């Protein structure tokens, strides 16, 4: 059966994708800077200027996620002519759930000790990945940051299924529809639900950012992929700078107009993040990619999931506790994330690799019944 991976672009056809861990490091650093800015003890003159645009870090995560997940699905299709949904979902469970549940277990213990006062609905939302549909997330600090993980889980559930159900071409058209319609969807949500929901965190309002990353994977694995990669590889530094400048200009425009922020700022930022991602992955020997492959950046990027989880107890701007004061809060958050990564994440990643008979970045669940992919 024809593969979804029609013309593999050699730099992306197998193995680890260079530059992505460095981009993850940048994105988690932006998130941390945003949340640290308002914590006690730092005393910045205008913390709102930093915290206001911290969401760009999450946008980077979303674009990378859409790109990488689509690339992995295409790789599997390229090797076998099919995608195992059960294999994909099982690998996601082993990658995401153990560290997530360990964090919730600590939050439950702290709630039992009276540190937090979470409601039953908070716990239901946390355990079902629906935190992003709760109102007033800033008041639910221990779980509020889990909104983005909820969006990710919805993406993991829906996108592979859509790819299998519709095939590459129709699913690609669906991505274009999502990107084109999301500004209007966000505006309608804002008009109708802004008093009951944090609109910017709702899954329908965020799908275009993920879809842009998916479309980048389409571009680089299609027939034009090798040509695009060769062209971008020769211009990696320029593309990277254009992408960064475009992100900054988009954020400035969104801060000047509420309607711009609600409608078109999000896909604009996602598009420029995709340009930065293209610059990072196009040429492993470019100055941009070599910079992103700097060992400390790669280490931070590897820890990014645990870092994102464990910011919760420590980067709380509403708390006067010593554990939430700068710089102790940063040190404790990194320490907790490091312990979580090496004691919980890594063992389950090894189990995931053994179960699917492949490496961390590639391989498929060979024991799972495959579902064939229409074209």
C-alpha positions in Angstrom: 0.0 0.0 0.0 1.3 3.5 -0.7 3.0 5.2 2.2 2.0 8.6 3.7 5.7 9.4 3.7 5.8 9.9 -0.1 9.3 11.3 -0.6 11.5 11.0 2.5 13.7 14.0 3.0 17.0 12.4 4.0 17.8 14.6 7.0 14.4 13.8 8.6 13.8 10.2 7.4 15.2 8.6 10.6 16.8 9.2 14.0 16.8 12.2 16.3 15.9 15.6 14.7 18.7 18.0 15.5 17.8 21.4 17.0 14.5 20.5 18.6 15.8 20.0 22.1 17.4 23.4 21.9 14.1 24.9 20.8 12.4 23.1 23.7 15.0 24.7 26.1 14.2 28.1 24.7 10.4 27.6 25.1 10.6 26.3 28.7 12.9 29.2 29.5 10.3 31.6 28.2 7.6 30.0 30.3 9.9 30.1 33.4 10.8 33.7 32.9 7.1 34.6 32.6 6.2 32.9 35.8 9.3 33.9 37.8 8.8 37.5 36.9 6.0 38.0 39.5 7.3 35.7 42.2 8.4 37.2 45.5 12.0 38.3 46.0 12.8 39.1 42.4 11.4 42.7 42.5 11.5 43.5 38.8 10.5 47.1 37.9 7.9 45.9 35.2 7.3 42.2 35.7 4.1 42.4 33.6 6.2 43.1 30.5 7.8 39.7 30.8 4.9 37.7 32.1 2.5 39.1 29.5 4.1 37.3 26.6 5.2 34.1 28.3 2.7 32.2 26.3 5.0 32.3 23.3 6.9 29.5 25.1 3.8 27.4 24.9 3.3 28.3 21.3 6.9 27.0 20.5 6.0 23.7 22.3 2.8 23.3 20.3 4.4 23.9 16.9 7.3 21.5 17.8 4.8 18.9 19.0 2.6 19.2 15.8 5.7 18.9 13.7 7.4 16.0 15.5 4.3 13.9 16.1 3.3 14.2 12.4 6.9 13.4 11.3 6.9 10.2 13.5 3.5 9.1 12.1 4.8 9.6 8.6 7.9 7.7 9.4 5.9 4.8 10.7 3.8 4.8 7.5 6.9 5.1 5.4 8.3 1.9 6.9 5.2 -0.2 7.1 2.6 1.4 4.9 0.3 1.7 8.0 -0.1 3.4 11.4 -0.9 1.6 14.6 -3.1 3.8 16.6 -2.9 1.6 19.6 0.9 1.6 19.4 1.0 5.4 19.2 -1.4 5.9 22.1 0.5 3.4 24.2 3.8 5.1 23.6 2.2 8.5 24.5 0.9 6.9 27.8 4.4 5.7 28.7 5.9 9.1 27.8 3.4 11.3 29.5 1.4 9.7 32.3 4.0 8.4 34.8 5.6 11.8 35.4 2.1 13.5 35.3 0.7 11.2 37.9 3.7 11.6 40.1 3.2 15.3 40.1 -0.5 15.0 40.9 0.4 12.6 43.8 2.6 15.3 45.4 -0.1 17.9 44.9 -2.6 15.5 46.5 -0.3 15.1 49.5 0.1 18.9 49.8 -3.6 19.3 49.6 -4.1 16.7 52.4 -1.7 18.7 54.5 -3.7 21.9 53.9 -1.2 23.6 51.6 -3.7 23.7 48.7 -7.5 23.8 48.6 -8.5 22.1 45.4 -12.1 21.2 44.7 -13.5 17.9 43.4 -13.9 19.5 39.9 -10.3 20.5 40.0 -9.3 16.8 40.5 -11.7 15.5 37.9 -10.3 18.0 35.4 -6.7 17.1 36.3 -7.3 13.4 35.9 -9.2 13.7 32.7 -7.0 16.3 31.0 -9.8 18.9 30.9 -8.1 21.5 33.0 -8.1 23.9 30.1 -11.9 24.1 30.3 -11.9 25.3 33.9 -12.5 29.0 34.6 -10.1 31.3 36.5 -7.0 29.1 36.1 -4.8 31.7 37.7 -6.6 31.0 41.0 -6.0 27.2 40.7 -2.2 27.6 40.6 -1.1 24.0 41.4 -3.0 22.7 38.4 -3.5 25.8 36.3 -0.4 25.3 34.2 -1.7 21.8 33.2 -4.0 23.5 30.7 -1.4 23.1 27.9 -0.9 19.4 28.6 -4.7 19.0 28.3 -4.5 20.6 24.8 -1.6 18.3 23.9 -3.6 15.2 25.0 -6.6 16.1 22.9 -4.2 16.6 19.9 -2.6 13.1 20.6 -6.1 11.6 20.6 -7.6 13.3 17.6 -4.8 13.9 15.0 -3.5 10.3 14.5 -7.1 9.2 14.3 -7.9 11.8 11.7 -4.8 10.9 9.7 -5.8 7.2 9.7 -9.5 7.9 8.9 -9.0 10.5 6.1 -5.6 9.8 4.7 -2.7 12.2 4.1 -4.3 14.4 1.5 -7.7 14.9 3.2 -6.2 15.3 6.6 -3.8 17.9 5.2 -6.8 19.8 3.8 -8.4 19.6 7.3 -5.3 21.2 8.8 -5.6 24.1 6.4 -9.3 24.5 7.4 -8.3 24.5 11.1 -5.7 27.2 10.6 -8.0 29.3 8.4 -11.1 29.0 10.7 -9.4 29.3 14.1 -9.3 33.1 14.3 -13.1 33.2 13.7 -13.6 30.4 16.3 -11.6 32.3 18.9 -13.6 35.5 18.2 -16.9 33.7 18.6 -15.7 32.0 21.8 -14.6 35.4 23.1 -18.0 36.9 22.3 -20.0 34.1 23.9 -18.0 32.5 26.7 -15.4 35.0 27.9 -17.1 35.3 31.3 -17.2 31.6 31.9 -14.0 30.3 30.3 -10.4 31.3 29.8 -10.7 31.4 26.0 -7.0 31.3 25.2 -6.7 28.0 27.0 -9.6 26.2 25.3 -8.6 23.4 22.9 -10.6 24.9 19.9 -8.8 28.2 20.3 -5.3 26.5 20.2 -5.6 23.9 17.5 -4.2 26.2 14.8 -0.8 26.4 16.5 -0.5 22.6 16.5 -1.8 22.5 13.0 0.9 24.8 11.7 3.5 22.4 13.1 1.7 19.5 11.4 1.8 21.4 8.1 5.5 22.0 8.4 5.9 18.2 8.6 3.8 17.9 5.5 6.0 20.3 3.6 9.2 18.7 4.6 8.1 15.1 3.9 6.4 15.7 0.6 7.9 15.7 -2.9 9.3 19.2 -2.4 10.8 18.4 1.0 14.4 17.8 -0.1 14.4 21.0 -2.1 12.9 23.0 0.7 15.4 21.6 3.2 18.3 22.3 0.9 17.1 25.9 0.3 16.5 26.5 4.0 19.8 24.9 5.0 21.7 27.5 3.0 19.7 30.3 4.7 19.3 28.9 8.2 20.7 32.0 10.1 18.6 34.4 8.0 15.4 32.4 8.4 16.0 32.1 12.1 16.4 35.9 12.5 13.3 36.6 10.4 11.3 34.1 12.5 12.4 35.7 15.8 11.7 39.3 14.5 8.3 38.2 13.2 7.4 36.7 16.5 8.3 39.9 18.3 6.4 42.1 15.8 3.3 39.8 16.1 3.4 40.1 19.9 3.7 43.9 19.7 0.7 44.1 17.3 -1.3 41.9 19.7 -0.5 44.1 22.6 -1.8 47.1 20.8 -5.1 45.6 19.7 -7.3 43.1 21.7 -9.0 42.0 18.5 -5.6 41.2 16.8 -4.6 39.1 19.9 -7.9 37.2 19.8 -7.9 36.6 16.1 -4.8 36.6 13.9 -1.9 37.0 16.4 -1.8 33.3 17.3 -1.4 31.8 13.8 1.0 34.6 12.9 3.2 33.7 15.9 2.9 30.0 15.0 3.9 30.7 11.4 7.1 32.5 12.5 7.8 29.7 15.1 7.5 27.2 12.2 10.1 29.3 10.3 12.4 29.1 13.3 11.9 25.4 13.5 12.6 25.0 9.8 15.9 26.9 10.2 16.8 24.6 13.1 16.1 21.3 11.4 17.1 22.1 7.8 20.9 21.8 8.2 22.6 20.0 11.2 25.8 21.8 10.4 24.4 25.4 10.3 25.4 27.9 13.0 21.8 28.0 14.2 21.6 24.2 14.7 25.0 24.0 16.3 24.0 26.7 18.7 20.7 24.8 19.5 22.8 21.6 20.0 24.9 23.3 22.7 25.0 20.6 25.5 23.4 22.7 28.3 20.5 23.7 26.0 20.0 20.0 25.0 20.0 19.0 28.7 17.4 21.7 29.5 15.3 20.7 26.5 15.4 17.0 27.6 14.1 18.1 31.0 11.5 20.4 29.6 8.5 18.2 30.3 9.4 17.7 34.0 10.4 21.3 34.3 7.0 22.4 33.0 5.3 20.1 35.5 7.3 21.0 38.6 7.1 24.8 38.2 3.7 24.5 39.9 4.6 24.4 43.6 7.5 26.8 43.3 6.8 29.5 40.7 3.6 30.7 42.5 3.3 34.5 42.4 0.4 34.3 45.0 2.5 32.6 47.6 4.7 34.2 50.3 6.2 30.8 51.4 10.0 30.6 51.3 9.9 27.8 48.7 8.1 30.2 46.3 10.6 33.1 46.7 13.4 33.8 44.2 16.0 32.3 43.9 15.1 29.3 46.0 12.0 28.6 43.9 14.1 28.2 40.7 16.6 25.9 42.4 13.9 23.7 43.9 11.9 23.5 40.7 14.9 22.4 38.7 15.9 19.9 41.4 12.4 18.4 41.5 12.3 18.3 37.7 15.7 16.6 37.5 14.7 13.9 40.0 11.4 13.3 38.2 13.2 13.0 34.8 15.8 10.5 35.9 13.8 8.5 38.4 10.4 8.4 36.6 10.6 9.6 33.0 13.8 7.8 32.0 12.8 4.3 33.1 9.5 4.5 31.3 11.2 5.8 28.2 13.4 2.7 28.2 10.3 0.6 28.6 8.7 2.3 25.7 11.7 1.8 23.5 11.8 -1.9 24.4 8.1 -2.4 23.8 8.2 -1.1 20.3 11.5 -2.5 19.3 13.0 0.8 18.2 14.8 3.9 19.4 13.3 6.7 21.4 12.6 8.9 18.4 11.4 6.2 15.9 10.1 2.7 15.8 6.6 1.4 16.1 4.5 -0.8 18.3 5.1 -4.0 16.4 2.8 -6.1 18.6 -0.2 -3.8 18.1 -2.8 -4.4 15.3 -2.1 -1.9 12.6 -4.8 0.3 11.0 -4.2 0.9 7.3 -4.0 4.5 6.1 -6.0 5.5 3.0 -4.4 8.0 0.6 
